[in-house]
Amino acid sequence: MSELSPYLEFTADQWGKLRASTPLSLDEDDLERLSGINIELSLDEVVQIYLPLSRLLNLYVGASQELYRASDTFLGQLPAKVPYVIGIAGSVAVGKSTTARVLQALLARWPNHPKVDLITTDGFLHPNAVLDERGIMERKGFPESYDRRRLLQFMSDIKSGAPEVEAPVYSHLTYDIIDTTITVAQPDIVIVEGLNVLQTGIADGENPLFVSDFFDFSIYVDAEVDDIRRWYVERFFTLRETAFKDPTSFFHRFAALTDQEATDTALGIWASINERNLVKNILPTRERADLILRKGADHAISRVDLRRL
């Protein structure tokens, strides 16, 4: 007898057959724009993995919209526009940002929910000055480095149907919060992407809620730790030749590193910050996701686990 699991498991080929007649609405130019650093996303993978996922989410969004309409009819109110919220979690360098961008592009092409916004929780990190003051600059990305109160208020406003909600913006160039905001104005879908969006911890009396309490559907992008470590080092090398060369970059000092120095530096940062955060805070939330995208060593998704209803 096989071990009972809350998930239905699909190989990439099995999952791909669930696409049905969903049309491919992206081309090679779109993929080049949507792909992340050192992530070569192919049209084949979009067809096999992301089209079935967009079809599933389209069905879920449609059912949610009908439920809201039924509730408003019962209450005798005009239909309220409350976005469907999708959370995407996973480690640094695992490719969750690429997943989020591809889903945003595909979901926006469905006729019943054309407005899809993407928000990253990086914008809700405390400014560097605050992290320095609290002595946790080396723990950026850990749960305590986020302005949890502001993030929860943002999620609450989104799910309350507020006409406009402002989200702060983070710059990966300056490695800090910048003086600008993104306006979220009642889209059909909001995708919230971040390291710890499925993390719970301990609720306090002031904030008994968690970010994931506002999600209608959640995704975890998964891979072996050894593979993610290698991808992180490869990404560091790419950034050394690109973004780090910008004099305004927070990491400009890394641009002149030799190959060995770059390898040692990347592995040091990974071990002291990112792997610790992954093992302690991120990976334990994997089984809280509604869907898990499991990647192989080549960055391609090899298995999909869908939580049973």
ZAZA-355793 format. One line per field, with one value per residue (C-alpha): y, z negated, x negated; residue in three letters; residue number from 1. Coordinates in Angstrom, 2 decimals, padded with zeros to 5 digits. Layout:
REM ZAZA-355793
Y	c(Y,...);
Z	c(Z,...);
X	c(X,...);
lovex	c(ALA,...);
lumvo	c(NUM,...);
REM end
This chain:
REM ZAZA-355793
Y	c(000.00,003.40,006.03,008.39,011.93,015.15,015.73,014.29,013.75,014.31,013.86,016.72,014.61,013.73,017.33,018.53,016.45,018.55,021.54,020.42,023.01,025.96,028.08,029.18,032.97,033.63,033.64,033.52,037.30,037.08,034.34,036.35,039.23,037.03,034.74,035.38,035.48,032.19,030.63,029.45,029.07,027.19,027.29,023.53,024.02,026.78,024.45,021.45,023.12,026.67,026.35,023.59,025.64,028.74,026.64,025.34,028.82,030.21,027.63,028.49,032.24,031.72,029.68,032.34,035.11,033.15,032.65,036.39,037.09,034.57,036.09,039.63,038.52,036.98,040.16,042.38,044.28,045.35,042.92,043.87,043.49,041.57,040.25,036.57,036.33,033.84,033.44,032.13,031.06,029.50,030.05,032.74,031.70,028.93,030.81,031.89,035.38,033.86,031.62,034.67,036.69,033.83,033.21,036.91,037.02,033.88,034.67,038.19,036.64,034.91,036.99,036.87,038.30,040.51,042.68,040.82,042.63,041.25,042.35,041.14,041.19,042.65,046.02,045.29,044.74,047.24,049.93,049.23,051.97,050.12,046.76,048.30,049.89,046.54,044.65,042.32,043.54,040.10,038.54,040.40,038.07,036.37,036.82,039.46,041.69,042.50,045.22,042.63,045.16,047.08,043.88,042.54,045.90,045.83,042.30,043.23,046.29,044.21,041.60,044.28,045.56,048.93,051.02,051.71,050.27,051.46,048.98,050.03,049.26,047.63,048.20,045.22,047.70,049.82,046.90,049.10,050.49,053.42,056.49,055.31,053.09,050.82,051.41,048.34,049.37,046.46,044.04,040.72,038.78,039.74,037.55,037.97,036.56,036.26,034.06,033.68,034.26,030.83,031.23,031.31,031.46,032.58,034.99,037.74,039.52,042.58,040.70,037.28,036.94,035.68,036.76,033.35,033.84,036.17,033.73,031.97,029.69,029.17,027.78,026.63,026.43,023.59,022.10,020.26,022.52,021.53,022.61,025.93,026.59,026.02,028.26,030.98,030.90,030.95,033.95,035.72,035.30,036.72,039.70,040.27,040.87,042.95,044.72,044.76,046.84,049.73,052.20,052.81,049.13,048.19,045.25,047.22,046.13,042.56,043.45,043.23,039.85,037.05,033.83,032.13,035.15,035.36,031.66,031.95,035.11,033.66,030.43,032.42,034.58,031.52,029.52,032.33,033.87,032.20,028.53,029.20,031.07,028.32,025.46,027.21,029.35,028.66,024.91,024.02,025.91,023.82,021.46,024.42,025.19,024.18,023.30,022.42,022.82,020.52,021.36,019.11,019.98,021.64,024.17,022.47,021.42,017.62,017.06,018.85,018.12,019.39,019.40,017.36,019.37);
Z	c(000.00,000.97,-001.70,-002.02,-000.87,-000.83,002.68,006.10,007.79,011.51,013.69,016.11,018.94,016.93,015.91,019.48,020.66,018.41,020.68,022.74,025.48,023.64,026.35,026.12,025.83,025.37,027.89,027.72,027.26,024.28,022.73,023.08,021.26,018.53,017.82,014.77,014.40,015.57,016.09,019.65,019.91,022.99,024.80,024.27,020.51,020.76,022.73,020.47,017.05,017.09,019.52,017.45,014.33,015.88,016.90,013.34,011.88,014.44,013.29,009.64,010.28,012.15,009.29,006.80,008.85,008.93,005.16,004.58,006.88,005.05,001.70,002.90,004.38,001.06,-000.79,001.76,002.57,005.80,006.81,005.10,006.89,004.60,006.23,006.28,004.48,005.43,003.21,004.54,002.12,002.42,001.87,003.24,006.74,007.17,009.90,008.11,009.66,013.16,012.20,010.97,014.14,016.46,014.56,014.60,018.37,019.00,016.59,018.00,021.39,020.11,020.95,017.53,015.53,017.79,015.03,013.09,010.73,009.32,005.95,004.33,000.57,000.96,000.86,-002.68,-004.02,-006.66,-005.26,-005.72,-008.37,-010.49,-009.96,-010.98,-014.04,-015.11,-014.34,-011.81,-008.52,-008.06,-008.42,-005.54,-004.09,-007.44,-008.82,-011.35,-008.60,-007.17,-008.18,-009.02,-010.17,-006.88,-004.81,-006.68,-006.31,-002.57,-002.25,-004.35,-002.18,000.99,-000.28,-001.55,002.01,001.38,004.59,004.41,002.24,002.23,002.06,001.30,003.78,003.22,005.41,005.93,007.27,004.13,001.89,000.09,000.10,002.50,002.34,004.63,004.50,006.73,006.89,006.87,008.10,007.78,010.29,011.00,009.64,007.39,007.34,004.16,004.48,001.65,-000.40,-003.50,-002.34,-003.64,-006.95,-010.10,-013.23,-016.29,-016.04,-018.65,-020.18,-017.98,-014.68,-014.92,-011.12,-008.65,-005.06,-003.81,-005.48,-002.57,000.18,002.33,003.80,002.98,004.88,003.60,006.05,004.83,005.63,003.89,001.67,003.51,006.83,005.44,003.97,007.39,009.09,006.52,007.28,011.03,010.58,008.50,011.37,013.85,011.62,011.17,014.93,015.14,012.28,009.92,012.44,011.92,009.55,007.79,007.01,003.33,004.41,006.72,004.60,005.82,009.49,009.29,007.57,009.21,010.06,006.89,004.75,006.32,005.64,002.03,001.48,003.01,001.02,-002.15,-001.66,-000.75,-003.80,-006.35,-005.15,-002.38,-003.24,-006.92,-006.00,-003.57,-006.01,-009.06,-007.69,-004.05,-003.46,-006.47,-004.81,-001.61,-002.65,-003.36,000.37,002.57,005.36,005.38,008.51,008.10,010.21,011.38,011.55,014.96,013.53,015.42,013.53,013.34,011.02,009.90,006.61,006.31,002.94,002.83,002.20);
X	c(000.00,-001.41,-001.90,001.03,000.29,002.30,000.91,001.59,-001.78,-002.36,-005.40,-006.01,-004.53,-001.42,-000.90,-001.36,001.61,003.87,003.31,006.35,006.87,005.31,003.64,000.01,000.09,-003.64,-006.47,-010.27,-010.52,-008.17,-010.29,-013.47,-011.79,-010.31,-013.28,-015.42,-019.20,-020.75,-017.31,-016.72,-012.97,-011.79,-008.48,-008.27,-008.30,-005.73,-003.46,-004.06,-004.02,-002.72,000.20,001.87,001.21,002.76,005.77,006.17,005.87,008.31,010.87,010.22,010.49,013.76,015.19,014.10,015.71,018.98,018.80,018.40,021.33,023.49,022.62,023.33,026.66,027.62,026.69,028.45,025.26,023.62,020.86,017.59,014.29,011.97,008.78,007.89,004.53,001.81,-001.24,-004.56,-007.30,-010.76,-014.46,-016.72,-017.93,-015.33,-013.45,-010.28,-010.43,-010.48,-007.54,-005.64,-006.30,-005.32,-002.09,-001.28,-001.73,000.33,003.16,003.55,004.36,007.48,010.57,012.27,009.35,007.20,005.70,003.01,000.62,-002.63,-003.99,-007.21,-007.56,-011.08,-009.35,-008.20,-011.69,-012.71,-015.05,-018.75,-018.96,-016.40,-018.11,-021.44,-019.89,-018.45,-021.64,-020.01,-021.47,-023.04,-019.58,-017.93,-015.29,-014.67,-011.12,-012.19,-013.64,-010.19,-007.76,-005.14,-002.56,-002.72,-002.62,000.42,002.20,001.46,002.90,005.93,006.64,006.32,008.75,011.15,011.62,009.95,009.98,006.23,003.48,-000.14,-003.03,-006.63,-009.43,-012.83,-015.88,-018.19,-020.76,-020.98,-019.95,-017.43,-013.89,-013.52,-011.31,-008.52,-005.47,-003.39,000.35,002.57,006.01,008.46,006.90,008.57,005.57,002.66,-000.44,-002.49,-006.03,-008.52,-010.80,-008.68,-005.12,-004.02,-005.81,-003.68,-005.83,-003.93,-001.02,-000.93,002.01,001.54,001.19,002.85,002.84,000.24,-000.35,000.79,004.19,005.01,004.02,006.59,003.90,000.24,-002.75,-006.15,-009.06,-011.28,-014.69,-017.51,-019.62,-022.83,-021.31,-020.08,-023.53,-025.11,-022.53,-023.23,-026.97,-026.30,-024.00,-026.65,-029.13,-026.63,-025.92,-029.66,-029.87,-026.68,-024.88,-027.87,-029.84,-027.41,-029.14,-025.80,-025.39,-025.54,-027.73,-030.04,-033.01,-032.46,-032.92,-036.71,-036.85,-038.82,-036.99,-038.21,-037.40,-033.92,-033.31,-034.45,-032.41,-029.24,-029.54,-030.17,-027.07,-025.02,-026.10,-025.82,-022.54,-020.57,-020.98,-020.31,-017.12,-016.09,-016.58,-015.16,-012.34,-011.49,-011.73,-009.55,-006.66,-006.76,-003.96,-001.67,-001.49,001.44,-000.97,-004.67,-006.79,-009.80,-012.85,-015.66,-019.35,-018.85,-016.33,-013.48,-010.35,-010.26,-007.30,-004.17,-002.40,001.17,002.89,006.08,009.22);
lovex	c(MET,SER,GLU,LEU,SER,PRO,TYR,LEU,GLU,PHE,THR,ALA,ASP,GLN,TRP,GLY,LYS,LEU,ARG,ALA,SER,THR,PRO,LEU,SER,LEU,ASP,GLU,ASP,ASP,LEU,GLU,ARG,LEU,SER,GLY,ILE,ASN,ILE,GLU,LEU,SER,LEU,ASP,GLU,VAL,VAL,GLN,ILE,TYR,LEU,PRO,LEU,SER,ARG,LEU,LEU,ASN,LEU,TYR,VAL,GLY,ALA,SER,GLN,GLU,LEU,TYR,ARG,ALA,SER,ASP,THR,PHE,LEU,GLY,GLN,LEU,PRO,ALA,LYS,VAL,PRO,TYR,VAL,ILE,GLY,ILE,ALA,GLY,SER,VAL,ALA,VAL,GLY,LYS,SER,THR,THR,ALA,ARG,VAL,LEU,GLN,ALA,LEU,LEU,ALA,ARG,TRP,PRO,ASN,HIS,PRO,LYS,VAL,ASP,LEU,ILE,THR,THR,ASP,GLY,PHE,LEU,HIS,PRO,ASN,ALA,VAL,LEU,ASP,GLU,ARG,GLY,ILE,MET,GLU,ARG,LYS,GLY,PHE,PRO,GLU,SER,TYR,ASP,ARG,ARG,ARG,LEU,LEU,GLN,PHE,MET,SER,ASP,ILE,LYS,SER,GLY,ALA,PRO,GLU,VAL,GLU,ALA,PRO,VAL,TYR,SER,HIS,LEU,THR,TYR,ASP,ILE,ILE,ASP,THR,THR,ILE,THR,VAL,ALA,GLN,PRO,ASP,ILE,VAL,ILE,VAL,GLU,GLY,LEU,ASN,VAL,LEU,GLN,THR,GLY,ILE,ALA,ASP,GLY,GLU,ASN,PRO,LEU,PHE,VAL,SER,ASP,PHE,PHE,ASP,PHE,SER,ILE,TYR,VAL,ASP,ALA,GLU,VAL,ASP,ASP,ILE,ARG,ARG,TRP,TYR,VAL,GLU,ARG,PHE,PHE,THR,LEU,ARG,GLU,THR,ALA,PHE,LYS,ASP,PRO,THR,SER,PHE,PHE,HIS,ARG,PHE,ALA,ALA,LEU,THR,ASP,GLN,GLU,ALA,THR,ASP,THR,ALA,LEU,GLY,ILE,TRP,ALA,SER,ILE,ASN,GLU,ARG,ASN,LEU,VAL,LYS,ASN,ILE,LEU,PRO,THR,ARG,GLU,ARG,ALA,ASP,LEU,ILE,LEU,ARG,LYS,GLY,ALA,ASP,HIS,ALA,ILE,SER,ARG,VAL,ASP,LEU,ARG,ARG,LEU);
lumvo	c(1,2,3,4,5,6,7,8,9,10,11,12,13,14,15,16,17,18,19,20,21,22,23,24,25,26,27,28,29,30,31,32,33,34,35,36,37,38,39,40,41,42,43,44,45,46,47,48,49,50,51,52,53,54,55,56,57,58,59,60,61,62,63,64,65,66,67,68,69,70,71,72,73,74,75,76,77,78,79,80,81,82,83,84,85,86,87,88,89,90,91,92,93,94,95,96,97,98,99,100,101,102,103,104,105,106,107,108,109,110,111,112,113,114,115,116,117,118,119,120,121,122,123,124,125,126,127,128,129,130,131,132,133,134,135,136,137,138,139,140,141,142,143,144,145,146,147,148,149,150,151,152,153,154,155,156,157,158,159,160,161,162,163,164,165,166,167,168,169,170,171,172,173,174,175,176,177,178,179,180,181,182,183,184,185,186,187,188,189,190,191,192,193,194,195,196,197,198,199,200,201,202,203,204,205,206,207,208,209,210,211,212,213,214,215,216,217,218,219,220,221,222,223,224,225,226,227,228,229,230,231,232,233,234,235,236,237,238,239,240,241,242,243,244,245,246,247,248,249,250,251,252,253,254,255,256,257,258,259,260,261,262,263,264,265,266,267,268,269,270,271,272,273,274,275,276,277,278,279,280,281,282,283,284,285,286,287,288,289,290,291,292,293,294,295,296,297,298,299,300,301,302,303,304,305,306,307,308,309);
REM end
